[in-house]
Amino acid sequence: MKLLSAQYGLGVINVFHAGDGNLHPMVLYDASIVGQLELAEAFGADILRLCVEVGGVLTGEHGVGVEKRDLMPTMFSAVDLAQQERVKHAFDPDLLLNPGKVFPQLHRCAELGRVHVHGGKLPFPDLPRF
């Protein structure tokens, strides 16, 4: 991470669990400086890619939200992700639980079910559609 820190020009510290391998890198940036937030996010993504590259995983104890969602293909193939979406749909056929999280592309509504339009409005209109 020292090399990545130098590459991005941002500091990083690690908080971790002794013995179980969970790392919680904290990228240090100043949100009042234009562009540093985006730089910090890119730095964080590169840390996660490095973790997968050396045999780790994107997430250990925490879930995959919007921060790690687009990195799922780093660890899982398209077939793996499709199967995971099928399992999610089996337990959440109406796609109500955590919409827009975990899976990098929102396309299963149309493929596994249908998008429900209520009162002429799509649910979660701010989420990207295919």
Number of C-alpha atoms within 10 A of each C-alpha: 15 10 8 16 17 11 10 13 15 17 16 19 13 11 11 12 10 8 6 8 10 16 14 11 15 13 18 15 18 11 11 8 8 9 11 17 16 12 16 23 14 13 22 19 17 15 18 20 18 17 16 15 12 8 8 15 16 21 14 12 7 8 12 17 15 13 12 18 17 16 19 19 13 14 18 12 11 11 9 12 18 14 12 15 17 14 12 13 18 12 10 13 15 14 17 10 12 9 13 18 17 21 22 16 14 15 13 17 15 12 8 14 12 12 14 13 9 8 6 7 9 11 13 9 8 8 9 10 10 7
